[in-house]
Amino acid sequence: MNVVLREMEVKDLDEIMDIEHEAFTTPWSKNSFEKEIRDNLLAKYIVAEVEGKVVAYAGIWLIIDEGHITNIAVKKEYQGQGISKYLLMGLIDYCKKRSIINMTLEVRKSNTIAHNLYKKYGFLDCGIRPNYYADDHEDAIIMWKTIND
Ligand SMILES: CC(C)(COP(=O)(O)OP(=O)(O)OC[C@H]1O[C@@H](n2cnc3c(N)ncnc32)[C@H](O)[C@@H]1OP(=O)(O)O)[C@@H](O)C(=O)NCCC(=O)NCCS
């Protein structure tokens, strides 16, 4: 499968919204994504394309020397084929090039798949944010990764 990574653009947002609604119980709005892309100078959003179709995306905020992953999602029918690994490697690479020292994220305690993905790329469990998620008050695991090279 030929996966192409590129920057997210406003024209992608209809496809992004389909994936976002499929992936999350409290999805971001189209307007939130649009603001992130247009106005947030600290944010970077990338998409993965397969045969010209947007099948996944991920985002990060760079704050001084830290990178905070905001979201990562893969369209259901494309899951389990390694696409999130391209996205995560893309974000890690982006951070390395900008001298980011640490990366962080939150993941639902019950989200074993995402937790496994992050562990695979060197993120470590560093704490819990109790009742973090607004819909069901699930705890979030806080993960950090130090970028060494
Ligand atoms: C989490 C998510 C992004 C993973 O995307 P994906 O492209 O299906 O994952 P990949 O195929 O790249 O697999 C990456 C790693 O995730 C883990 N993983 C993937 N599928 C798994 C499964 N069914 N069970 C357990 N671990 C799994 C493995 O560690 C895997 O690495 P490996 O294949 O070398 O073992 C995807 O499931 C998704 O979009 N979920 C809904 C949104 C979400 O939860 N986002 C994370 C928010 S913190």
The ligand as a Tripos MOL2 file, in Angstrom:
@<TRIPOS>MOLECULE
LIG
   48    50     1     0     0
SMALL
NO_CHARGES

@<TRIPOS>ATOM
      1 C1         -5.2030    4.0400   17.4740 C.3       1 LIG1
      2 C2         -5.2100    4.0190   15.9350 C.3       1 LIG1
      3 C3         -4.8320    5.4250   15.4510 C.3       1 LIG1
      4 C4         -4.1930    2.9860   15.4330 C.3       1 LIG1
      5 O1         -4.1490    3.0760   14.0180 O.3       1 LIG1
      6 P1         -3.7920    1.8310   13.0680 P.3       1 LIG1
      7 O2         -3.3410    2.3990   11.7690 O.co2     1 LIG1
      8 O3         -4.9460    0.8890   13.0400 O.co2     1 LIG1
      9 O4         -2.5690    1.1560   13.8470 O.3       1 LIG1
     10 P2         -1.3520    0.3820   13.1630 P.3       1 LIG1
     11 O5         -1.8630   -0.6370   12.2170 O.co2     1 LIG1
     12 O6         -0.4010    1.4340   12.6390 O.co2     1 LIG1
     13 O7         -0.6990   -0.3330   14.4070 O.3       1 LIG1
     14 C5          0.1530    0.3990   15.2510 C.3       1 LIG1
     15 C6          0.3390   -0.3250   16.5690 C.3       1 LIG1
     16 O8         -0.8750   -0.2010   17.3220 O.3       1 LIG1
     17 C7         -1.0690   -1.3930   18.0640 C.3       1 LIG1
     18 N1         -2.2510   -2.0770   17.5760 N.ar      1 LIG1
     19 C8         -2.8540   -1.9270   16.3500 C.ar      1 LIG1
     20 N2         -3.9590   -2.7050   16.2760 N.ar      1 LIG1
     21 C9         -4.0380   -3.3630   17.4670 C.ar      1 LIG1
     22 C10        -4.9710   -4.2740   18.0070 C.ar      1 LIG1
     23 N3         -6.0430   -4.6890   17.3290 N.pl3     1 LIG1
     24 N4         -4.7760   -4.7170   19.2860 N.ar      1 LIG1
     25 C11        -3.7210   -4.2870   20.0120 C.ar      1 LIG1
     26 N5         -2.7870   -3.3970   19.5520 N.ar      1 LIG1
     27 C12        -2.9610   -2.9490   18.2940 C.ar      1 LIG1
     28 C13         0.1470   -2.2670   17.8320 C.3       1 LIG1
     29 O9          1.1240   -1.8960   18.7970 O.3       1 LIG1
     30 C14         0.5730   -1.8100   16.4490 C.3       1 LIG1
     31 O10         1.9320   -2.0730   16.1780 O.3       1 LIG1
     32 P3          2.3260   -3.5230   15.5370 P.3       1 LIG1
     33 O11         1.4640   -3.7100   14.3480 O.co2     1 LIG1
     34 O12         3.7740   -3.3530   15.1740 O.co2     1 LIG1
     35 O13         2.0730   -4.5180   16.6120 O.co2     1 LIG1
     36 C15        -6.6150    3.6050   15.3750 C.3       1 LIG1
     37 O14        -7.0170    2.4300   16.0200 O.3       1 LIG1
     38 C16        -7.6900    4.6600   15.5400 C.2       1 LIG1
     39 O15        -7.8660    5.5420   14.6930 O.2       1 LIG1
     40 N6         -8.4440    4.5690   16.6620 N.am      1 LIG1
     41 C17        -9.5260    5.5200   16.9280 C.3       1 LIG1
     42 C18        -8.9730    6.8710   17.3110 C.3       1 LIG1
     43 C19        -8.0610    6.7970   18.5210 C.2       1 LIG1
     44 O16        -8.3010    6.0790   19.4720 O.2       1 LIG1
     45 N7         -6.9640    7.6060   18.4720 N.am      1 LIG1
     46 C20        -6.0030    7.6740   19.5430 C.3       1 LIG1
     47 C21        -6.3920    8.7350   20.4810 C.3       1 LIG1
     48 S1         -5.2340    8.8730   21.8290 S.3       1 LIG1
@<TRIPOS>BOND
     1     1     2 1
     2     2     3 1
     3     2     4 1
     4     2    36 1
     5     4     5 1
     6     5     6 1
     7     6     7 2
     8     6     8 1
     9     6     9 1
    10     9    10 1
    11    10    11 2
    12    10    12 1
    13    10    13 1
    14    13    14 1
    15    14    15 1
    16    15    16 1
    17    15    30 1
    18    16    17 1
    19    17    18 1
    20    17    28 1
    21    18    19 ar
    22    18    27 ar
    23    19    20 ar
    24    20    21 ar
    25    21    22 ar
    26    21    27 ar
    27    22    23 1
    28    22    24 ar
    29    24    25 ar
    30    25    26 ar
    31    26    27 ar
    32    28    29 1
    33    28    30 1
    34    30    31 1
    35    31    32 1
    36    32    33 2
    37    32    34 1
    38    32    35 1
    39    36    37 1
    40    36    38 1
    41    38    39 2
    42    38    40 1
    43    40    41 1
    44    41    42 1
    45    42    43 1
    46    43    44 2
    47    43    45 1
    48    45    46 1
    49    46    47 1
    50    47    48 1
@<TRIPOS>SUBSTRUCTURE
     1 LIG1         1 GROUP 0 **** ****
